[in-house]
Amino acid sequence: MPQLYVVGLVVPALDVLFRVAYGAYLPSLVGKEAIVGANSRLSASAAVAEMGGFPAAGWLVRFPTAPLAVAIDADSFWARRWQFEAYRSPSIHRAHRRRHGFWTTLR
């Protein structure tokens, strides 16, 4: 039961972090001239995910089992992180190397 509480707190927290971060990170990836098109594509993909996500989640809970569905959901956050690493822009990468650590970045 404690694992359920931990997952129930960690997964939504990571989801909030991701949603805030990808909106802030997008302009550095595509540039100011392409931001409108990039935002519209992101909104369209979010709508498709919203419509397809619920049936997929129901299927995962029903057939393989609920713990597997939670594990797949948690793994999707790591997949998003690796995807962002693949699309890191050179200017962001240089700025990131100059920083000394997580806590320095927060200041």
C-alpha positions as CSV (number, residue, x, y, z in Angstrom):
1,M,0.0,0.0,0.0
2,P,2.8,2.5,0.7
3,Q,4.1,2.0,-2.9
4,L,0.6,3.0,-4.2
5,Y,0.8,6.3,-2.2
6,V,4.3,7.0,-3.5
7,V,3.4,6.3,-7.1
8,G,0.2,8.3,-6.6
9,L,2.2,11.3,-5.5
10,V,5.2,11.0,-7.8
11,V,3.5,10.5,-11.1
12,P,1.2,13.6,-11.0
13,A,4.2,15.7,-9.8
14,L,6.3,14.6,-12.7
15,D,3.4,15.2,-15.0
16,V,3.1,18.8,-13.8
17,L,6.8,19.3,-14.2
18,F,6.7,18.0,-17.7
19,R,3.8,20.1,-18.8
20,V,5.4,23.3,-17.5
21,A,8.8,22.4,-18.9
22,Y,7.8,21.6,-22.5
23,G,5.9,24.9,-22.9
24,A,9.0,26.8,-21.7
25,Y,11.5,24.8,-23.7
26,L,9.7,24.9,-27.0
27,P,10.7,28.4,-28.1
28,S,14.4,27.6,-27.7
29,L,13.9,24.5,-29.9
30,V,12.1,26.0,-32.9
31,G,12.8,29.8,-32.7
32,K,10.5,32.7,-32.6
33,E,9.4,32.5,-36.2
34,A,8.1,28.9,-35.9
35,I,6.5,29.0,-32.5
36,V,2.9,29.4,-33.7
37,G,3.2,26.3,-35.9
38,A,5.0,24.3,-33.2
39,N,2.4,25.2,-30.6
40,S,-0.5,24.1,-32.9
41,R,1.2,20.8,-33.6
42,L,1.8,20.2,-29.8
43,S,-1.9,21.0,-29.2
44,A,-3.0,18.7,-31.9
45,S,-0.8,15.8,-30.6
46,A,-2.1,16.4,-27.1
47,A,-5.7,16.2,-28.3
48,V,-5.0,12.9,-30.1
49,A,-3.3,11.6,-26.9
50,E,-6.2,12.6,-24.8
51,M,-8.7,10.8,-27.1
52,G,-6.6,7.7,-27.4
53,G,-5.2,7.6,-23.9
54,F,-8.3,6.6,-22.0
55,P,-9.2,3.6,-24.1
56,A,-5.5,2.5,-24.1
57,A,-5.3,2.9,-20.3
58,G,-8.6,0.9,-19.9
59,W,-7.2,-1.9,-22.0
60,L,-3.9,-1.9,-20.0
61,V,-5.7,-2.1,-16.7
62,R,-8.2,-4.7,-17.9
63,F,-5.9,-7.2,-19.7
64,P,-2.3,-7.1,-18.5
65,T,-3.1,-5.8,-15.0
66,A,-3.1,-2.5,-13.2
67,P,0.4,-2.6,-11.8
68,L,1.8,-3.0,-15.3
69,A,-0.3,-0.1,-16.5
70,V,1.2,2.1,-13.8
71,A,4.7,1.0,-14.6
72,I,4.1,1.8,-18.3
73,D,2.8,5.2,-17.4
74,A,5.9,5.9,-15.2
75,D,8.2,4.7,-17.9
76,S,6.6,7.2,-20.3
77,F,8.1,10.0,-18.3
78,W,11.6,8.6,-18.9
79,A,10.8,8.3,-22.6
80,R,9.8,12.0,-22.7
81,R,13.0,13.0,-21.0
82,W,15.1,11.0,-23.4
83,Q,13.1,12.5,-26.3
84,F,13.9,16.0,-25.1
85,E,17.6,15.1,-24.7
86,A,17.6,14.1,-28.4
87,Y,16.1,17.4,-29.4
88,R,18.2,19.7,-27.3
89,S,19.3,22.8,-29.2
90,P,23.0,23.7,-29.3
91,S,22.5,27.0,-27.4
92,I,20.7,25.2,-24.6
93,H,23.4,22.6,-24.5
94,R,26.1,25.2,-24.2
95,A,24.2,27.1,-21.5
96,H,23.6,23.8,-19.6
97,R,27.3,22.9,-19.6
98,R,28.2,26.3,-18.0
99,R,25.9,25.6,-15.0
100,H,27.3,24.0,-12.0
101,G,24.4,22.0,-10.7
102,F,20.7,21.7,-10.1
103,W,20.6,24.0,-7.1
104,T,22.6,26.7,-8.8
105,T,20.2,26.6,-11.7
106,L,17.2,27.1,-9.3
107,R,18.7,30.4,-8.0
